[in-house]
Amino acid sequence: MSENLARADGLAEIVRDDVAVVLNLRHLAEQQAPHLFRGSSFEIWTRVDGTRTVEKIADELAEAYEAPRDVVAVDVKAFVAQLVELGLVLEG
């Protein structure tokens, strides 16, 4: 996953303080509830902006939280994979 990550089209999003609520308008029939991102999921979600890669996000979070980069990278990759599976994020 060394390509830039971008949010998919057709998303509705509300961000307030450190919480993001995301609704995938293209998949309303399959979606049981809006996606709620807070904590580390919020930190990752807000960095998915079309200019960053998984590696760049992991670097930023490891530095911000003074955490081991390799541990952070595993978590970021796993969460981004979930976002891709949900149709919220596109690679490349």
OpenMM code with the backbone's topology and positions (N, CA, C; nanometers):
from openmm import Vec3, app, unit

residues = "MET SER GLU ASN LEU ALA ARG ALA ASP GLY LEU ALA GLU ILE VAL ARG ASP ASP VAL ALA VAL VAL LEU ASN LEU ARG HIS LEU ALA GLU GLN GLN ALA PRO HIS LEU PHE ARG GLY SER SER PHE GLU ILE TRP THR ARG VAL ASP GLY THR ARG THR VAL GLU LYS ILE ALA ASP GLU LEU ALA GLU ALA TYR GLU ALA PRO ARG ASP VAL VAL ALA VAL ASP VAL LYS ALA PHE VAL ALA GLN LEU VAL GLU LEU GLY LEU VAL LEU GLU GLY".split()
positions = [
    Vec3(0.0829, -0.1185, 0.0000),
    Vec3(0.0000, 0.0000, 0.0000),
    Vec3(0.0872, 0.1247, 0.0000),
    Vec3(0.1576, 0.1475, -0.1072),
    Vec3(0.2434, 0.2653, -0.1129),
    Vec3(0.1828, 0.3751, -0.1999),
    Vec3(0.0578, 0.3591, -0.2362),
    Vec3(-0.0103, 0.4592, -0.3167),
    Vec3(-0.0840, 0.5558, -0.2263),
    Vec3(-0.1096, 0.6748, -0.2785),
    Vec3(-0.1853, 0.7726, -0.2018),
    Vec3(-0.3256, 0.7209, -0.1755),
    Vec3(-0.3757, 0.7517, -0.0592),
    Vec3(-0.5099, 0.7105, -0.0191),
    Vec3(-0.6055, 0.8269, -0.0365),
    Vec3(-0.7218, 0.7999, -0.0925),
    Vec3(-0.8232, 0.9036, -0.1108),
    Vec3(-0.9571, 0.8504, -0.0636),
    Vec3(-1.0410, 0.9410, -0.0227),
    Vec3(-1.1761, 0.9026, 0.0167),
    Vec3(-1.2597, 0.8757, -0.1077),
    Vec3(-1.3477, 0.7794, -0.0970),
    Vec3(-1.4350, 0.7447, -0.2085),
    Vec3(-1.5366, 0.8563, -0.2315),
    Vec3(-1.5910, 0.8613, -0.3518),
    Vec3(-1.6994, 0.9543, -0.3819),
    Vec3(-1.8268, 0.9070, -0.3132),
    Vec3(-1.9173, 0.9975, -0.2887),
    Vec3(-2.0477, 0.9610, -0.2350),
    Vec3(-2.0522, 0.9447, -0.0846),
    Vec3(-1.9607, 1.0105, -0.0145),
    Vec3(-1.9599, 1.0032, 0.1314),
    Vec3(-2.0175, 1.1316, 0.1900),
    Vec3(-2.0943, 1.1167, 0.2965),
    Vec3(-2.1386, 1.2309, 0.3755),
    Vec3(-2.0639, 1.2230, 0.5076),
    Vec3(-2.0115, 1.3361, 0.5510),
    Vec3(-1.9261, 1.3345, 0.6702),
    Vec3(-1.9571, 1.4546, 0.7595),
    Vec3(-1.9586, 1.4277, 0.8878),
    Vec3(-1.9676, 1.5328, 0.9887),
    Vec3(-1.8492, 1.5139, 1.0819),
    Vec3(-1.7713, 1.6201, 1.1001),
    Vec3(-1.6571, 1.6167, 1.1915),
    Vec3(-1.6818, 1.7212, 1.2984),
    Vec3(-1.6704, 1.6763, 1.4211),
    Vec3(-1.6853, 1.7687, 1.5328),
    Vec3(-1.5823, 1.7311, 1.6378),
    Vec3(-1.4991, 1.8270, 1.6711),
    Vec3(-1.3912, 1.8055, 1.7667),
    Vec3(-1.3054, 1.6885, 1.7217),
    Vec3(-1.3087, 1.5779, 1.7928),
    Vec3(-1.2246, 1.4632, 1.7586),
    Vec3(-1.3070, 1.3410, 1.7211),
    Vec3(-1.4220, 1.3659, 1.6586),
    Vec3(-1.5104, 1.2572, 1.6151),
    Vec3(-1.5552, 1.2840, 1.4714),
    Vec3(-1.5536, 1.1796, 1.3894),
    Vec3(-1.6063, 1.1886, 1.2528),
    Vec3(-1.7153, 1.0837, 1.2367),
    Vec3(-1.8260, 1.1249, 1.1780),
    Vec3(-1.9360, 1.0343, 1.1456),
    Vec3(-1.9459, 1.0329, 0.9936),
    Vec3(-1.9366, 0.9141, 0.9347),
    Vec3(-1.9320, 0.9012, 0.7896),
    Vec3(-2.0419, 0.8073, 0.7431),
    Vec3(-2.1125, 0.8503, 0.6402),
    Vec3(-2.2190, 0.7708, 0.5804),
    Vec3(-2.1842, 0.7511, 0.4338),
    Vec3(-2.1857, 0.6273, 0.3889),
    Vec3(-2.1568, 0.5958, 0.2497),
    Vec3(-2.2885, 0.5992, 0.1729),
    Vec3(-2.3144, 0.7086, 0.1041),
    Vec3(-2.4421, 0.7283, 0.0360),
    Vec3(-2.4630, 0.6315, -0.0793),
    Vec3(-2.3552, 0.5818, -0.1361),
    Vec3(-2.3675, 0.4857, -0.2478),
    Vec3(-2.4083, 0.3465, -0.2013),
    Vec3(-2.3941, 0.3199, -0.0728),
    Vec3(-2.4244, 0.1866, -0.0211),
    Vec3(-2.5201, 0.1932, 0.0977),
    Vec3(-2.6169, 0.2821, 0.0899),
    Vec3(-2.7107, 0.2982, 0.2008),
    Vec3(-2.7872, 0.1700, 0.2313),
    Vec3(-2.8242, 0.0950, 0.1288),
    Vec3(-2.9038, -0.0269, 0.1495),
    Vec3(-2.8268, -0.1310, 0.2312),
    Vec3(-2.6947, -0.1410, 0.2104),
    Vec3(-2.6143, -0.2406, 0.2813),
    Vec3(-2.5615, -0.1901, 0.4143),
    Vec3(-2.5538, -0.0600, 0.4304),
    Vec3(-2.4933, -0.0019, 0.5498),
    Vec3(-2.5939, -0.0032, 0.6642),
    Vec3(-2.5564, -0.0641, 0.7745),
    Vec3(-2.6477, -0.0763, 0.8864),
    Vec3(-2.6473, 0.0471, 0.9757),
    Vec3(-2.5375, 0.1195, 0.9785),
    Vec3(-2.5265, 0.2394, 1.0618),
    Vec3(-2.4134, 0.3250, 1.0071),
    Vec3(-2.4139, 0.4531, 1.0385),
    Vec3(-2.2998, 0.5365, 0.9987),
    Vec3(-2.1717, 0.4868, 1.0658),
    Vec3(-2.0609, 0.5161, 1.0041),
    Vec3(-1.9310, 0.4806, 1.0604),
    Vec3(-1.8878, 0.5921, 1.1543),
    Vec3(-1.8481, 0.5561, 1.2735),
    Vec3(-1.8061, 0.6516, 1.3753),
    Vec3(-1.6569, 0.6333, 1.4003),
    Vec3(-1.5808, 0.7395, 1.3791),
    Vec3(-1.4368, 0.7341, 1.3981),
    Vec3(-1.3970, 0.8291, 1.5097),
    Vec3(-1.3291, 0.7737, 1.6092),
    Vec3(-1.2728, 0.8547, 1.7184),
    Vec3(-1.1428, 0.7897, 1.7623),
    Vec3(-1.0652, 0.8639, 1.8359),
    Vec3(-0.9356, 0.8101, 1.8786),
    Vec3(-0.8445, 0.7870, 1.7601),
    Vec3(-0.7782, 0.6723, 1.7588),
    Vec3(-0.6821, 0.6444, 1.6513),
    Vec3(-0.7504, 0.6313, 1.5155),
    Vec3(-0.8732, 0.5798, 1.5117),
    Vec3(-0.9430, 0.5708, 1.3828),
    Vec3(-0.9708, 0.7103, 1.3270),
    Vec3(-1.0018, 0.8058, 1.4138),
    Vec3(-1.0220, 0.9441, 1.3712),
    Vec3(-0.8919, 1.0023, 1.3172),
    Vec3(-0.7816, 0.9759, 1.3875),
    Vec3(-0.6519, 1.0276, 1.3444),
    Vec3(-0.6141, 0.9747, 1.2064),
    Vec3(-0.6419, 0.8487, 1.1819),
    Vec3(-0.6130, 0.7915, 1.0500),
    Vec3(-0.7081, 0.8492, 0.9461),
    Vec3(-0.8382, 0.8488, 0.9757),
    Vec3(-0.9389, 0.8970, 0.8812),
    Vec3(-0.9102, 1.0398, 0.8352),
    Vec3(-0.8769, 1.1270, 0.9275),
    Vec3(-0.8544, 1.2667, 0.8904),
    Vec3(-0.7299, 1.2852, 0.8050),
    Vec3(-0.6407, 1.1885, 0.8051),
    Vec3(-0.5196, 1.1980, 0.7237),
    Vec3(-0.5379, 1.1374, 0.5843),
    Vec3(-0.6485, 1.0713, 0.5607),
    Vec3(-0.6777, 1.0180, 0.4273),
    Vec3(-0.7303, 1.1351, 0.3446),
    Vec3(-0.6405, 1.1966, 0.2682),
    Vec3(-0.6757, 1.3197, 0.1976),
    Vec3(-0.6302, 1.3219, 0.0519),
    Vec3(-0.5866, 1.2083, 0.0009),
    Vec3(-0.5419, 1.2016, -0.1376),
    Vec3(-0.3954, 1.2340, -0.1570),
    Vec3(-0.3272, 1.2783, -0.0504),
    Vec3(-0.1857, 1.3142, -0.0632),
    Vec3(-0.0940, 1.2247, 0.0187),
    Vec3(-0.1516, 1.1443, 0.1063),
    Vec3(-0.0703, 1.0616, 0.1954),
    Vec3(-0.0830, 0.9133, 0.1608),
    Vec3(0.0242, 0.8414, 0.1884),
    Vec3(0.0249, 0.6962, 0.1767),
    Vec3(0.0057, 0.6371, 0.3163),
    Vec3(-0.0134, 0.5061, 0.3219),
    Vec3(-0.0206, 0.4374, 0.4503),
    Vec3(0.1074, 0.4629, 0.5288),
    Vec3(0.2196, 0.4567, 0.4604),
    Vec3(0.3482, 0.4760, 0.5261),
    Vec3(0.3603, 0.6164, 0.5857),
    Vec3(0.3163, 0.7169, 0.5114),
    Vec3(0.3230, 0.8548, 0.5598),
    Vec3(0.2330, 0.8730, 0.6819),
    Vec3(0.1136, 0.8158, 0.6791),
    Vec3(0.0227, 0.8249, 0.7933),
    Vec3(0.0851, 0.7572, 0.9148),
    Vec3(0.1446, 0.6409, 0.8943),
    Vec3(0.2098, 0.5698, 1.0047),
    Vec3(0.3248, 0.6529, 1.0616),
    Vec3(0.4022, 0.7148, 0.9749),
    Vec3(0.5121, 0.8003, 1.0207),
    Vec3(0.4599, 0.9147, 1.1077),
    Vec3(0.3567, 0.9809, 1.0597),
    Vec3(0.3013, 1.0953, 1.1326),
    Vec3(0.2465, 1.0542, 1.2695),
    Vec3(0.1746, 0.9430, 1.2736),
    Vec3(0.1161, 0.8992, 1.4003),
    Vec3(0.2224, 0.8488, 1.4979),
    Vec3(0.3218, 0.7788, 1.4471),
    Vec3(0.4299, 0.7319, 1.5337),
    Vec3(0.5019, 0.8508, 1.5971),
    Vec3(0.5244, 0.9532, 1.5177),
    Vec3(0.5910, 1.0725, 1.5702),
    Vec3(0.5001, 1.1459, 1.6695),
    Vec3(0.3742, 1.1632, 1.6350),
    Vec3(0.2817, 1.2378, 1.7212),
    Vec3(0.2624, 1.1708, 1.8570),
    Vec3(0.2604, 1.0382, 1.8572),
    Vec3(0.2348, 0.9653, 1.9818),
    Vec3(0.3604, 0.9034, 2.0421),
    Vec3(0.4762, 0.9336, 1.9816),
    Vec3(0.6026, 0.8795, 2.0286),
    Vec3(0.5926, 0.7286, 2.0505),
    Vec3(0.5403, 0.6622, 1.9488),
    Vec3(0.5186, 0.5176, 1.9527),
    Vec3(0.6096, 0.4508, 1.8502),
    Vec3(0.6402, 0.3229, 1.8697),
    Vec3(0.7237, 0.2514, 1.7726),
    Vec3(0.6593, 0.2494, 1.6346),
    Vec3(0.7325, 0.2945, 1.5362),
    Vec3(0.6795, 0.3080, 1.4014),
    Vec3(0.6285, 0.1749, 1.3461),
    Vec3(0.7002, 0.0652, 1.3715),
    Vec3(0.6600, -0.0639, 1.3164),
    Vec3(0.5268, -0.1111, 1.3757),
    Vec3(0.5028, -0.0822, 1.5011),
    Vec3(0.3758, -0.1190, 1.5650),
    Vec3(0.2622, -0.0349, 1.5077),
    Vec3(0.2869, 0.0944, 1.4964),
    Vec3(0.1857, 0.1848, 1.4414),
    Vec3(0.1530, 0.1465, 1.2974),
    Vec3(0.2540, 0.1134, 1.2191),
    Vec3(0.2336, 0.0787, 1.0780),
    Vec3(0.1420, -0.0418, 1.0624),
    Vec3(0.1569, -0.1413, 1.1469),
    Vec3(0.0700, -0.2597, 1.1399),
    Vec3(-0.0752, -0.2204, 1.1633),
    Vec3(-0.0990, -0.1375, 1.2643),
    Vec3(-0.2347, -0.0946, 1.2963),
    Vec3(-0.2943, -0.0076, 1.1862),
    Vec3(-0.2148, 0.0836, 1.1320),
    Vec3(-0.2631, 0.1703, 1.0251),
    Vec3(-0.2993, 0.0870, 0.9023),
    Vec3(-0.2118, -0.0051, 0.8642),
    Vec3(-0.2391, -0.0901, 0.7468),
    Vec3(-0.3669, -0.1704, 0.7656),
    Vec3(-0.3876, -0.2249, 0.8842),
    Vec3(-0.5069, -0.3049, 0.9107),
    Vec3(-0.6331, -0.2191, 0.9032),
    Vec3(-0.6275, -0.1002, 0.9607),
    Vec3(-0.7453, -0.0135, 0.9587),
    Vec3(-0.7751, 0.0364, 0.8179),
    Vec3(-0.6726, 0.0739, 0.7438),
    Vec3(-0.6929, 0.1190, 0.6061),
    Vec3(-0.7513, 0.0058, 0.5218),
    Vec3(-0.7070, -0.1153, 0.5435),
    Vec3(-0.7639, -0.2296, 0.4707),
    Vec3(-0.9134, -0.2419, 0.4986),
    Vec3(-0.9548, -0.2177, 0.6221),
    Vec3(-1.0975, -0.2196, 0.6554),
    Vec3(-1.1715, -0.1075, 0.5834),
    Vec3(-1.1117, 0.0104, 0.5795),
    Vec3(-1.1749, 0.1229, 0.5102),
    Vec3(-1.1915, 0.0943, 0.3615),
    Vec3(-1.0921, 0.0311, 0.3021),
    Vec3(-1.1003, -0.0062, 0.1598),
    Vec3(-1.2127, -0.1081, 0.1409),
    Vec3(-1.2181, -0.2070, 0.2283),
    Vec3(-1.3209, -0.3107, 0.2195),
    Vec3(-1.4615, -0.2512, 0.2328),
    Vec3(-1.4755, -0.1496, 0.3154),
    Vec3(-1.6047, -0.0846, 0.3353),
    Vec3(-1.6413, 0.0102, 0.2214),
    Vec3(-1.5471, 0.0330, 0.1305),
    Vec3(-1.5718, 0.1229, 0.0185),
    Vec3(-1.5591, 0.2695, 0.0531),
    Vec3(-1.4923, 0.2996, 0.1645),
    Vec3(-1.4763, 0.4385, 0.2070),
    Vec3(-1.3484, 0.5021, 0.1558),
    Vec3(-1.2494, 0.4185, 0.1249),
    Vec3(-1.1179, 0.4669, 0.0832),
    Vec3(-1.0740, 0.3933, -0.0419),
    Vec3(-1.0067, 0.4690, -0.1301),
    Vec3(-0.9503, 0.4149, -0.2527),
    Vec3(-0.7996, 0.4299, -0.2491),
    Vec3(-0.7290, 0.3328, -0.3008),
    Vec3(-0.5840, 0.3407, -0.3111),
    Vec3(-0.5480, 0.3876, -0.4509),
    Vec3(-0.4510, 0.4781, -0.4575),
    Vec3(-0.4044, 0.5239, -0.5874),
    Vec3(-0.4784, 0.6417, -0.6307),
] * unit.nanometer
topology = app.Topology()
chain = topology.addChain("A")
for resn in residues:
    res = topology.addResidue(resn, chain)
    for name in ("N", "CA", "C"):
        topology.addAtom(name, app.Element.getBySymbol(name[0]), res)
